[in-house]
Amino acid sequence: MATSLAGFERKLVAVGKEFDGSAGLARLKRVAMDTKGDINAAVQGDLGDQSMSGWRRGKPIQVKGAFRVEGSVVLMVPTAPGPMRALQSGRNQGNSGGMAGPGVSSDGTTQRNTNGTLKKVRARKAKRWNGRTDGKDTWDDATAIMVREVPGRYAREVHKAIGKHLTGG
């Protein structure tokens, strides 16, 4: 009886080691590798492929899933954050400049001299207008897929890790 309990204790210690250090990090990375596909699926569902073809002439920008590991946390990110933001929210949604009187700076505040008079502000060249687009909520779609799929992926990895030590398989 004592030998079987000692063997079981060794197995439990092995299971405990499975959840810290490099084994736990490797498990997170395996789940993250599968989860990159969720971002790719959301982009492909909105665009039909993985690229924003109208951004750079002759060289489309690939928008795919990626991840960063920070400590024991995995952050899912797009490879091209700017195009992903445009897919999520649209392009040029806000005020494109409009009227600005004398002394109005780029942040919209009125600039004054120390004596209280309006300050002269040099006129700037307007940003090139490249149109307005509506957002496609791509990142929200990717997040919905991740929320649905990641718990099951991680549970399968945990079951596999526990089973490796307790069932011998």
N, C-alpha and C positions, 0 to 999 in steps of 0.2 A: 504494500500500500504506500509506503514512504517513497519508494522509487517512482511510482506513477505520479504522486503529487509533486515530486522534485522535477520530473519531466514536464509536467503541466506548467509548473512555475517557470521553467526555462522557456517554454513556448510563450507564456504571457509576457516575459521580459522581451522576447524577440518582437512580439506585437507592439509593445511600447516603443521600442526603438524604431519601428516602422513609421511612427507618427511624429518623429522629430528629426531634425537634421536633413541630410541630403536625400533620404528616402521620401520624406514628406514633400520636399521641394520638387523632386522628380515627378511625383504624383500630380502636383499642381501644374507643372509644365505640360504633362501629358493631357490633362483636361483642357489647358489653355490652347494647345495645338489643335484639338478638336473644335474648340469654341471659335477659333479664327474663321472657320467655315460658316458660322452663323452670320458674321458681319459680311462675308462674301455673298451669302445667299440674299441678304437684304439689299445689298448694292445691285446684284444681278437682277433681283426682282423689280427694282425701280429703273435701271438703265438698260437691261438686256445683256450687258457684258460688265466687265470690271473697270472700264475706263471712261474718263471725261475727255471726249475727243475734241471739243471746241476750245480748250484752254491754251494749248501750245500748238502752234502750227507744225504738223508733221510728226509730233511726238505726244500721243495721248498720255494723260496722267492716270496711272493705275491706282484705284482705290480698293484696298484690300484690308483684311483684318490683320492685326499684329498684337503683341502683348509685351508688357514690361513687368519684371518681377522686382518688387520693392519690399525687402524683408520677407515676410511670409504672406504677402498680398500680391496677387496677380491683377494687373490693370489691363483691360482690353482696350485697345486704341486702334484708330484707323491709320494706315500708312500715309495717307495724305489728309491732314486735318482740315485744311482750307476747303478743298473740294467736298469733303464730308459735311462741313458746316453749310456749304451752299446746297447740298442735297437735302439736308435736314430743314433749313430755315428759308432757303431761297436766296436770291441775289438782289442786292440793292433794295432792301425792304424799307429802309428808313428815309429820312429827309435827305435829298441829294444836294443840298446847299441852300437854295432859296435866296431870299433877299437878306442882305446884311447891310446895315447902315454904317455911318462913319465910326471908326474906333472899335468895331466888333472883331474880336479875335477868332481863331479857329475853334475854340471851345464854346463860342457863343456869348461870352461875357464882353461887356463894354470896357475898354481900356481907357484910363484917364491919366493925365499928367499929374504931377504933385500939386499943381495949383488948381486942379479940378476941371480943367478944360479937356475936351476930347483929344485923345492921342491919335496921331496919324498912323494908319496901319496900311502897309503895302498890300495891294491887291495880289492875290495868288492865282496861278493858272488853275482852272477848274479840272477836276478829275475827269478822265475820259469816260463817257457814259457808254456802258456796254450792255445796257438793257436790264430788264427786271424779270425775274423768274419766281414762280411760286415754289415753296418747299415741298419735298416729297416725304418728309418725316422718316428718312432712311435710318437714322440712328435709333429712333424710337422703335422701328420695326426690328432692327438688330437686337435691341435690348429686350424686346418681348420674346424673341426666339431664345436668347440667352437665359432669361428668367425661367422659361419653360424647360430647357434642355440641360443646363449645367448641373442642377442638383442630382439628376439621374446619372450623369457622367461621373460625378465625384463619388456618388454612392457605389457605383460599379467598381471604381478604383479602390475604394476602402474595403469593399467585400473581397476583392481579389487579394489585397494585402493581408487581411485577416485570415482568409482561407489558406494562403500560402504557408502560414505558420501553424494554424490550428488543425487543418484537415490534411495537410501534407500535399495539397494540390496546387 
